Amino acid sequence: MMTTPQKLDPMLDCIGIGLGPFNLSIAALADQDKTQLSTRFLERKPSFSWHPGLLLSDAKMQTSFLKDLVTAIDPTSQYSFLNYLVTQQKFYPFCASGQSVISRLEFSDYLAWTAHQLPNAQFDCNVKNVEYKDGQFTVSSENDTFTSEHLIIGTGMQAYVPECIKGQLSSTCFHASELALRAPDLTGKRVAIIGGGQTGADIFQHTFDQHFGKPAHIEWITRRPNIEQLDEGCFTDQYFMPDYVNHFYPLDQKSKQQEITHQKLSSDGVTSDCLQNIYQRLYHDKYVLRNTKWWAIKPHQTLVGSQYRNGSYQLEIQHGLNKTVDNIQADVVILCTGFTHDLPACFDNLKHLMITDQHNRLILSSDYCLQWKGMQTNHIYIVNSGTHNHGIAEPQLSLAAWRAAKIINHLTQRSVYPLAENQNILDWGLDVEPQHDLAAVSSM
Ligand SMILES: Cc1cc2nc3c(=O)[nH]c(=O)nc-3n(C[C@H](O)[C@H](O)[C@H](O)COP(=O)(O)OP(=O)(O)OC[C@H]3O[C@@H](n4cnc5c(N)ncnc54)[C@H](O)[C@@H]3O)c2cc1C
């Protein structure tokens, strides 16, 4: 039952909505005597969890543990991954494990360890409405109302489900982000996994390894021309450095789109480690054990239709080259079809104030301030809002601490955290100075 909001705390400098890793990084860096900021970060979940439906036991990180919430900006912070290892009394065993990439489970445990120490984090606070009036934001959940001068939106992305199968979502046809929460029994089932990115690969591997029972058959469908590897090269890594973002930000939209398209596999492929593991399992299954084939991997195939008949799904998949349409039968469909950047409904009362580009996308300053009608006095910062403003690193952890520091510096209007933005190997050949104010956006 909806209760009337009761508490009205004194106005805060800033409220963060959502407490995933990106706002968590800001919360951790804001919780320092030196920022002098009064902040509160509100999270709807009762305690911290990181994509809990995809926290599969063997899934690994795509990024180094050094790219944690704080280290790139403040390695002396108590919220570093190294401090987590030390306080959890596992530093030496960790070093001996020789891992270059760690499990998502362990990184999630580190994030939760940080989140539950932060005095400015509040859980069980599902923000229902945000309004702006007379130079302040009013943020309401079921039980609380807060006011603040500035806002940081960190509500993450929403699960994307293709139109052709939207009507059939059920306990046997669901988005991958729900998998571990549903923990389906796949024993004896024909399972279709749709989508060939990292999530599709992780789920194929876990299904193959019978984490949810031994399926009768697995079909892994992807519209990509092959199962494509993440580009983890050291030169590719230059895209995930502040220097590149500063060169990218001032480009025109056409050039930005060209760069992002070209860089797709630097963020949207499958780690070589994961692919090798899968490939070796398949080889062993087919050529050593000589099992009757119980799996198929189908690249170049797009899901174009689905019907539910007599307890199973008839999926129509179209080949990307010859355009022929084939049918496959499945008892369970797992949609590894990615995420979109839609703002949650709690921002509906602010949307009419937000200024968008011709593609209806939000426009941000180089300091992550949203362009909106009250921006001269009150700032709305937004993290993880898509790649069109700051580029390919935006949805990744690599620059989360740097972005957090930029936002804090802008909020405080002083250089609380030095940004060391000119570290680079490549000369991008674009003469730009890092921009740190709103003027560039206001004049667009
Ligand atoms: C399975 C998976 C693995 C990934 N692994 C990596 C990796 O290894 N390396 C990498 O660089 N990137 C990785 N990413 C990409 C990216 O780092 C993550 O998606 C990251 O979680 C994004 O952080 P976020 O804070 O924007 O959003 P989220 O983690 O989605 O957090 C948003 C939070 O906002 C809360 N929220 C939403 N609405 C409200 C509301 N109205 N009121 C209160 N709270 C609300 C949600 O409950 C949620 O906790 C991965 C992504 C996925 C899906």
The ligand as a Gaussian input file, in Angstrom:
#p B3LYP/6-31G(d) Opt

LIG

0 1
 C       26.238000      -9.176000     -16.792000
 C       27.056000      -7.937000     -17.047000
 C       28.420000      -7.979000     -16.859000
 C       29.196000      -6.835000     -17.073000
 N       30.540000      -6.933000     -16.920000
 C       31.305000      -5.862000     -17.177000
 C       32.739000      -5.935000     -17.042000
 O       33.293000      -6.974000     -16.717000
 N       33.463000      -4.806000     -17.300000
 C       32.868000      -3.636000     -17.685000
 O       33.581000      -2.655000     -17.912000
 N       31.530000      -3.542000     -17.829000
 C       30.733000      -4.620000     -17.590000
 N       29.377000      -4.513000     -17.738000
 C       28.796000      -3.220000     -18.175000
 C       28.582000      -2.228000     -16.991000
 O       29.759000      -2.080000     -16.251000
 C       27.461000      -2.689000     -16.064000
 O       26.257000      -2.805000     -16.753000
 C       27.239000      -1.755000     -14.857000
 O       26.443000      -2.438000     -13.936000
 C       26.573000      -0.430000     -15.219000
 O       26.434000       0.298000     -14.033000
 P       25.241000       1.319000     -13.733000
 O       25.573000       1.865000     -12.391000
 O       25.073000       2.253000     -14.861000
 O       23.893000       0.470000     -13.741000
 P       23.327000      -0.767000     -12.898000
 O       24.424000      -1.679000     -12.459000
 O       22.241000      -1.358000     -13.738000
 O       22.696000      -0.099000     -11.596000
 C       21.576000       0.744000     -11.664000
 C       20.901000       0.681000     -10.307000
 O       19.848000       1.625000     -10.276000
 C       18.790000       1.073000      -9.522000
 N       17.549000       1.785000      -9.837000
 C       16.923000       1.852000     -11.032000
 N       15.794000       2.587000     -10.929000
 C       15.730000       3.009000      -9.651000
 C       14.803000       3.797000      -8.936000
 N       13.698000       4.300000      -9.506000
 N       15.035000       4.054000      -7.611000
 C       16.151000       3.565000      -6.998000
 N       17.050000       2.773000      -7.638000
 C       16.838000       2.520000      -8.941000
 C       18.789000      -0.385000      -9.926000
 O       18.119000      -1.205000      -8.961000
 C       20.271000      -0.683000     -10.024000
 O       20.805000      -1.218000      -8.832000
 C       28.581000      -5.641000     -17.518000
 C       27.199000      -5.611000     -17.744000
 C       26.441000      -6.752000     -17.510000
 C       24.962000      -6.712000     -17.787000

